[in-house]
Amino acid sequence: MSGLSPKYRPKRNRIARRLHRAAIVLVLCPLAGCGEATPDASTPDASAPGAPAAQVESALLPTFVIRGEPTPRTSLADRMEALGVPGVSVAVLVDGEIAWAHGYGFADLESRRPVTTNTLFQAASISKPVAALAALQLVQEGRVALDADVNDYLTSWRVPASEFTAETPVTLRGLLTHRAGLSVSGFPGYGPGEAVPDAPGVLDGRGNTDPVRVVTPPGERRYSGGGYTVMQQLVADVRGMPFPDVMRRRVLDPIGMVRSTYEQPIPPDRQDDIATGHRPDGTPVPGGWNTYPEQAAAGLWTTPSELALYAAEVQRTWRGESTRVLDEAVTKEMLTPDADDWGLGPGISGDGERFRHGGSNQGFRSTFTAYIDGDDGVFVMTNSDAGSPLANEIALTVAEAYGWSGPRAMERVPVELSAESRRRYAGTYAAAEGGTEFEVALEGRGLVLSWQENSVVLWPMSDSTFFDVEDGRAVRFAGEGDEVELVLGSLRAGRVRGR
């Protein structure tokens, strides 16, 4: 990180050296030339010096900045090498049209096949907000009520009764906003040679995940890909046809997403230009990608340019300018956030200006954000488990280049904290689950947190809260003396007495 001593700078991924940088740079030529572009994929000056695409390629923003410290910038090629991301595809929506779209790097690292703007990626959880359109179309037609018991419509499978559903049923609104109280947050998918269950089999736990059941009172927030699999079955039951066919006829084709598909596994004749998923060390996912029978939750194959068509359709419908899939009233309800900034499918930014979602499947990471009352958006897809930071950095850089109000890099504001105040947190901590031990010691103006072969430097931003200078993650200390706990996300580690 610029302005910090070398020990505070982000560490390079050693394993990423398996990528051949020279080859990556070769494919990073302003890539309108890498294969046939989607219509309206790029403007003539998209990669001109100072243009937004050129800024993405040469001066990426980090996902967080430290107030008072220089903001580091990196080239896209360097960032891809450091993270071990073989390929990335980007599309940018400006004034309702695709202003530019580029592919960078490799769709398949072993064969050196380049990413094009038409390369299909697994959208992972971005499948959810697109799939939600099919369910909301049933609401619009009066065939399903948002707040009725979904068992009134399910025929191939039913939500089992539980102590939590006696007074409050599972509803479509609950499914779409992750407030149905259902289990199973996500799915690992199925590799080559593995038996793949159908959706009812997934819901009853006959695959590689637990049964989808109501485990908390409906109404409480609990992210659940299992809930979207229930929604998938509801749509298929009410329409009387397979879910991918519903999505093709009712959503994808009307929007113009002609290359996209929810078919799982993706048919051989659709594999003409498809990205291979990769691990952070550059090795491919066995078979190239996993199969996801949880189609609504994780099964969409698409491109950033076609995700831009989805967002543009939502934007037009919100203004009452289109009725190809939904009408204005249903769309406005879809984009009205609940108390947790969640709409009926997409997440909503805290300021209420944008709808968004991220995606994480085996070997794939993606993100998009688009304006609700506007015509702009950015869509990024990668073929690596290490792709999330890169996708977010590209989205931040695009927003800055166009002067959008967001997304914005997280800002951390360090404060001065005396050595005496910091010393009270020094010691050994042990996690309740797994027993991992953490060592905390004084370091410079902050602390150093070490475990196994890892160590990070923490700077204070309050009396008891610190942040990792490499990625901005917050680390909190709760309690006092021997009762103090180290809190990092959902992980809690208690102080080991006498150490």
C-alpha positions in Angstrom: 0.0 0.0 0.0 1.5 3.3 -1.1 2.7 5.4 1.8 3.1 2.5 4.2 6.3 0.6 5.1 6.8 -2.6 3.1 5.5 -4.8 5.9 2.1 -3.0 5.7 1.7 -3.4 1.9 -0.7 -6.0 0.5 1.1 -9.4 0.1 1.2 -10.8 -3.4 -0.4 -14.2 -4.0 2.7 -16.5 -4.3 0.7 -19.2 -6.1 -0.5 -16.7 -8.7 3.0 -16.8 -10.2 1.8 -19.9 -12.1 0.0 -17.4 -14.3 2.3 -16.4 -17.2 2.2 -12.6 -17.0 3.5 -12.1 -20.5 0.7 -14.1 -22.0 -1.9 -12.2 -19.9 -0.6 -8.9 -21.0 -0.7 -10.1 -24.6 -4.4 -10.8 -24.2 -5.0 -7.6 -22.4 -4.7 -5.6 -25.6 -7.7 -3.2 -25.6 -9.9 -6.2 -26.1 -12.5 -5.2 -28.5 -10.3 -7.4 -30.7 -10.7 -10.6 -28.7 -13.5 -12.3 -30.6 -16.8 -11.0 -31.9 -18.3 -8.4 -29.6 -21.9 -8.2 -28.5 -23.8 -5.5 -30.4 -23.2 -2.1 -29.0 -20.3 -3.6 -27.0 -17.9 -0.7 -27.4 -17.6 2.9 -28.5 -14.6 3.8 -30.7 -12.9 5.7 -27.9 -13.6 3.3 -25.1 -10.0 2.6 -24.5 -8.6 6.0 -25.4 -6.3 7.6 -22.8 -8.3 9.0 -20.0 -11.5 7.0 -21.0 -13.2 4.9 -18.4 -12.0 1.6 -20.0 -8.5 2.8 -20.0 -8.8 3.8 -16.3 -9.9 0.3 -15.5 -6.9 -1.1 -17.4 -4.3 1.2 -15.9 -5.5 2.7 -12.6 -7.8 0.4 -10.6 -9.1 1.7 -7.2 -8.8 -0.5 -4.1 -11.9 -1.6 -2.3 -10.9 0.5 0.7 -8.8 3.6 1.4 -7.2 4.9 4.6 -7.9 8.6 5.3 -4.6 10.5 5.2 -2.8 7.9 3.2 -2.1 7.9 -0.5 -4.7 5.9 -2.5 -2.8 3.1 -4.3 -3.6 2.4 -7.9 -2.8 -0.8 -9.9 -3.1 -1.9 -13.5 -5.6 -4.6 -14.3 -2.9 -6.9 -15.6 -0.9 -6.6 -12.4 -4.0 -7.1 -10.2 -5.1 -10.2 -12.2 -1.6 -11.7 -11.8 -1.4 -10.9 -8.1 -4.8 -12.4 -7.3 -4.5 -15.3 -9.7 -7.5 -14.4 -11.8 -7.2 -15.8 -15.4 -10.1 -13.9 -17.0 -12.6 -11.1 -16.4 -15.4 -9.7 -18.5 -16.9 -6.2 -18.0 -19.9 -4.3 -19.4 -20.9 -0.7 -18.6 -24.4 0.7 -19.1 -24.6 4.4 -19.7 -27.8 6.3 -20.6 -29.6 2.9 -21.1 -27.1 1.6 -23.7 -24.0 -0.6 -23.4 -21.3 2.0 -23.6 -18.5 -0.5 -23.7 -17.7 -4.1 -23.0 -14.4 -5.9 -22.9 -13.0 -9.3 -22.1 -9.6 -9.6 -20.5 -7.3 -12.6 -20.0 -8.3 -16.2 -20.5 -11.6 -18.0 -20.5 -9.5 -21.2 -20.1 -6.0 -20.9 -18.7 -4.6 -24.2 -20.0 -5.6 -23.6 -23.6 -5.0 -19.8 -23.5 -8.4 -19.3 -25.0 -9.2 -15.6 -24.5 -12.2 -14.1 -22.8 -14.6 -12.4 -25.3 -17.6 -10.2 -24.6 -19.7 -13.3 -25.6 -18.0 -15.7 -23.2 -20.5 -17.2 -20.8 -19.8 -17.2 -17.1 -21.7 -18.7 -14.2 -23.6 -15.9 -12.6 -23.9 -17.8 -9.3 -26.2 -15.8 -6.9 -26.8 -13.1 -9.5 -29.1 -15.8 -10.8 -31.5 -14.8 -8.0 -32.6 -11.3 -9.0 -33.1 -12.4 -12.6 -35.1 -15.4 -11.6 -37.2 -13.3 -9.3 -38.7 -11.7 -12.4 -40.5 -15.0 -13.3 -42.0 -15.2 -9.9 -43.1 -11.6 -9.8 -44.7 -12.1 -13.2 -47.0 -14.6 -11.6 -47.9 -12.0 -9.0 -48.6 -9.5 -11.8 -50.9 -12.0 -13.5 -52.8 -12.7 -10.2 -51.8 -16.3 -10.2 -49.7 -16.1 -7.0 -50.1 -13.7 -4.0 -47.0 -12.3 -2.5 -48.1 -12.8 1.1 -50.0 -16.1 0.8 -48.7 -19.5 1.9 -46.6 -20.9 -0.9 -48.0 -24.3 -0.2 -51.2 -23.0 -1.8 -49.3 -23.1 -5.1 -46.7 -25.8 -4.8 -47.8 -29.2 -6.2 -44.5 -31.2 -6.8 -43.2 -30.5 -3.3 -44.5 -28.7 -0.2 -42.8 -26.8 2.6 -42.9 -29.2 5.6 -44.8 -27.8 8.6 -42.7 -26.8 11.6 -43.2 -25.1 15.0 -42.4 -21.8 13.3 -45.1 -22.0 10.5 -48.1 -22.6 12.8 -49.1 -18.9 12.8 -46.8 -17.5 10.1 -46.5 -19.3 6.8 -43.7 -19.2 4.2 -44.6 -16.7 1.5 -43.2 -15.7 -1.8 -42.3 -12.3 -0.4 -40.3 -14.1 2.3 -38.6 -16.3 -0.2 -37.5 -13.3 -2.4 -36.3 -11.2 0.6 -34.6 -14.1 2.5 -37.2 -13.7 5.3 -38.8 -17.1 5.0 -36.8 -18.7 7.9 -35.5 -21.4 5.5 -32.2 -23.2 5.9 -29.3 -23.8 3.4 -27.6 -20.6 2.5 -25.7 -21.8 -0.5 -24.9 -24.7 -2.7 -21.5 -26.3 -3.7 -22.7 -27.7 -7.0 -21.9 -31.1 -8.5 -18.8 -32.2 -10.3 -18.3 -34.6 -13.2 -19.6 -38.1 -12.5 -21.7 -37.0 -9.4 -25.4 -37.8 -9.4 -27.4 -34.6 -9.7 -30.8 -34.5 -8.0 -33.8 -32.6 -9.3 -35.1 -29.6 -7.3 -37.4 -31.6 -5.0 -34.5 -33.9 -4.3 -32.4 -30.9 -3.4 -35.2 -29.6 -1.1 -35.5 -32.9 0.7 -31.7 -33.3 1.2 -31.1 -36.1 -1.3 -28.1 -34.3 -2.8 -25.0 -32.9 -1.2 -26.8 -30.4 1.1 -29.1 -30.6 4.0 -32.9 -30.6 3.5 -34.4 -27.1 3.1 -36.6 -26.6 6.2 -38.0 -23.7 8.2 -35.6 -23.3 11.0 -36.3 -19.8 12.3 -39.6 -17.8 12.4 -40.6 -16.5 9.0 -40.0 -12.8 8.9 -36.5 -13.0 10.4 -33.7 -12.3 7.9 -31.8 -15.4 7.0 -30.1 -15.6 3.6 -31.2 -18.8 1.9 -30.5 -20.1 -1.5 -32.8 -22.9 -0.3 -35.6 -20.4 -0.3 -34.9 -19.6 -4.0 -35.0 -23.3 -4.8 -38.5 -23.3 -3.3 -39.4 -20.4 -5.5 -37.9 -22.2 -8.5 -40.3 -25.2 -7.8 -43.2 -22.9 -7.3 -42.7 -21.2 -10.7 -42.3 -24.5 -12.4 -45.4 -25.9 -10.7 -47.6 -23.0 -11.5 -46.4 -22.7 -15.1 -46.5 -26.4 -15.7 -43.1 -26.5 -17.4 -39.4 -26.8 -16.4 -37.9 -23.8 -14.8 -35.3 -23.1 -17.5 -38.1 -23.1 -20.1 -40.1 -20.6 -18.1 -37.1 -18.4 -17.8 -36.3 -18.6 -21.6 -39.9 -17.9 -22.7 -41.0 -15.4 -20.1 -37.8 -13.5 -19.1 -34.6 -14.1 -21.1 -35.9 -13.9 -24.7 -38.2 -10.9 -24.1 -35.3 -9.0 -22.6 -32.9 -10.1 -25.4 -30.7 -12.3 -23.3 -30.4 -14.7 -26.2 -27.1 -16.3 -25.1 -28.1 -16.8 -21.4 -29.6 -20.0 -20.1 -30.6 -21.6 -16.8 -30.1 -25.1 -18.2 -28.2 -27.3 -15.8 -26.0 -28.9 -16.9 -25.4 -26.6 -19.7 -26.0 -28.5 -23.0 -22.9 -29.4 -25.1 -24.2 -27.3 -28.0 -24.0 -24.2 -25.7 -20.4 -24.6 -24.8 -18.9 -22.8 -27.9 -17.5 -19.9 -25.8 -17.7 -20.8 -22.1 -15.4 -19.8 -19.2 -13.7 -22.5 -17.2 -13.8 -21.9 -13.4 -10.4 -21.7 -11.7 -9.0 -22.0 -8.2 -6.8 -19.3 -6.8 -3.7 -21.3 -7.8 -4.8 -21.3 -11.4 -5.9 -25.0 -11.5 -9.3 -25.5 -13.2 -12.4 -26.7 -11.4 -12.7 -30.4 -12.3 -14.7 -30.7 -15.5 -14.4 -26.9 -16.0 -17.4 -26.0 -13.9 -20.0 -27.5 -11.5 -23.6 -28.3 -12.2 -26.3 -26.5 -10.1 -29.8 -28.0 -10.1 -30.6 -25.1 -7.8 -31.1 -23.1 -11.0 -32.9 -20.0 -9.6 -30.3 -19.7 -6.8 -27.1 -20.3 -8.7 -27.7 -21.7 -12.2 -27.6 -18.8 -14.7 -25.0 -18.8 -17.4 -24.7 -15.3 -18.9 -22.4 -12.5 -19.9 -22.0 -9.0 -18.4 -23.5 -7.5 -21.5 -26.6 -9.6 -21.1 -26.8 -8.7 -17.4 -26.8 -5.1 -18.6 -29.8 -5.9 -20.7 -31.6 -7.2 -17.6 -30.8 -4.1 -15.7 -31.8 -1.8 -18.5 -35.2 -3.5 -18.7 -35.7 -3.2 -15.0 -34.8 0.5 -15.2 -37.2 1.1 -18.2 -40.0 -0.8 -16.5 -39.5 1.2 -13.2 -40.2 4.4 -15.3 -43.2 2.9 -17.0 -41.5 2.6 -20.4 -41.7 -1.1 -20.8 -44.0 -4.0 -20.0 -42.1 -6.9 -21.7 -41.7 -8.8 -18.4 -43.1 -6.8 -15.5 -45.3 -3.6 -15.2 -44.3 -0.5 -13.4 -46.2 -1.2 -10.2 -44.7 -4.6 -9.6 -41.2 -3.3 -10.5 -41.5 -0.5 -8.0 -42.5 -3.0 -5.3 -39.5 -5.2 -6.3 -37.1 -2.3 -5.8 -38.6 -1.0 -2.5 -36.1 -2.0 0.2 -37.0 -3.6 3.5 -35.4 -2.8 6.8 -32.3 -4.7 5.7 -32.0 -3.0 2.3 -33.3 -6.0 0.4 -35.8 -5.9 -2.4 -37.8 -8.7 -4.0 -34.8 -10.3 -5.5 -31.9 -7.7 -5.7 -30.2 -6.0 -2.8 -30.7 -2.3 -2.6 -27.9 0.1 -1.7 -28.1 1.9 1.7 -28.9 5.2 0.0 -31.7 3.6 -1.9 -30.2 4.6 -5.3 -29.0 1.3 -6.7 -30.0 -2.3 -7.1 -27.2 -4.9 -6.9 -26.1 -8.4 -6.3 -22.9 -10.5 -6.1 -22.3 -14.1 -7.1 -20.0 -16.9 -5.8 -20.0 -20.3 -7.4 -17.1 -22.9 -7.5 -14.5 -21.1 -9.7 -16.6 -18.0 -10.5 -17.1 -14.6 -8.8 -19.2 -11.7 -10.1 -20.9 -8.5 -9.2 -23.2 -5.9 -10.6 -24.7 -2.6 -9.5 -27.2 -0.4 -11.4 -29.2 2.8 -10.7 -32.9 2.5 -10.0 -33.9 6.0 -11.1 -31.3 6.2 -13.9 -29.8 4.4 -16.9 -26.3 3.4 -15.7 -24.7 0.3 -14.3 -21.6 -1.8 -14.2 -21.4 -5.6 -14.6 -18.3 -7.7 -13.9 -17.8 -11.5 -14.1 -14.6 -13.5 -13.4 -13.6 -17.1 -13.7 -11.7 -17.5 -10.4 -12.4 -18.2 -6.7 -10.1 -15.2 -6.1 -12.2 -12.9 -8.4 -14.3 -11.0 -5.8 -11.8 -8.3 -4.9 -11.0 -7.7 -8.6 -14.7 -7.5 -9.6 -15.4 -5.0 -6.8 -12.3 -2.9 -7.7 -13.5 -2.7 -11.3 -17.0 -1.6 -10.2 -15.5 1.1 -8.0 -13.2 2.4 -10.7 -16.0 2.6 -13.3 -18.2 4.5 -10.8 -15.4 7.0 -10.2 -14.6 7.4 -13.9 -18.2 8.3 -14.7 -18.7 10.4 -11.6 -21.5 8.2 -10.2 -22.5 8.5 -6.6 -21.6 4.9 -6.0 -20.4 2.4 -5.3 -17.6 3.9 -3.4 -14.5 2.5 -1.7 -14.9 1.9 2.0 -12.9 4.5 4.0 -11.1 3.6 7.2 -10.2 6.5 9.5 -7.3 5.6 11.9 -7.1 7.2 15.3 -4.2 7.6 17.7 -4.3 5.1 20.6 -1.7 4.9 23.2 0.6 1.9 23.7 -0.9 1.4 27.1 -4.5 1.3 25.7 -3.4 -1.2 23.0 -1.4 -3.4 25.3 -4.5 -4.5 27.2 -5.5 -6.5 24.1 -2.1 -8.3 23.7 -2.1 -12.0 24.4 -3.3 -15.3 23.1 -6.9 -16.0 22.0 -8.5 -19.3 21.1 -11.5 -19.8 18.8 -14.4 -21.7 20.3 -14.9 -23.6 17.0 -11.8 -25.4 15.6 -9.5 -24.2 18.5 -7.4 -22.0 16.3 -5.1 -19.8 18.4 -4.4 -16.1 17.6 -1.6 -14.0 19.0 -2.0 -10.3 19.4 1.0 -8.0 20.1 1.9 -4.3 19.9 3.2 -3.2 16.5 4.1 0.4 15.5 0.9 2.5 15.8 -1.4 -0.5 16.2 -1.3 -4.2 16.7 -0.2 -7.3 14.9 -2.6 -10.3 14.7 -0.9 -13.7 14.0 -2.3 -17.2 13.5 -0.7 -20.3 12.0 1.5 -18.9 9.2 -0.5 -15.7 8.8 -0.1 -12.2 10.2 -1.8 -8.9 9.6 -1.3 -5.4 11.0 -4.2 -3.7 12.6 -4.6 0.1 13.1 -7.1 1.5 15.6 -10.2 3.3 14.5 -11.7 3.5 18.0 -10.8 2.4 21.6 -11.7 -1.2 20.9 -12.1 -1.5 17.1 -9.2 -1.9 14.6 -8.9 -2.5 10.9 -6.6 -4.7 8.8 -4.4 -2.3 6.8 -4.4 -4.9 3.9 -8.1 -5.3 3.2 -9.9 -3.0 5.6 -11.6 -5.8 7.6 -12.7 -4.7 11.1 -11.4 -6.5 14.1 -13.2 -5.8 17.4 -12.2 -6.5 21.0 -15.2 -7.0 23.3 -15.0 -7.1 27.1 -12.2 -6.4 29.5 -9.2 -8.2 31.1 -9.3 -12.0 31.0 -12.8 -11.9 29.6 -12.0 -10.0 26.5 -12.9 -11.6 23.1 -11.5 -11.0 19.7 -14.3 -10.7 17.1 -13.7 -11.0 13.4 -16.9 -11.2 11.4 -18.8 -14.3 12.8 -15.6 -15.6 14.5 -15.2 -15.1 18.2 -12.0 -16.1 20.1 -11.7 -15.8 23.9 -8.5 -14.8 25.7 -6.5 -17.7 27.1 -5.8 -16.9 30.7 -2.2 -16.3 31.7 -1.0 -16.0 28.1 
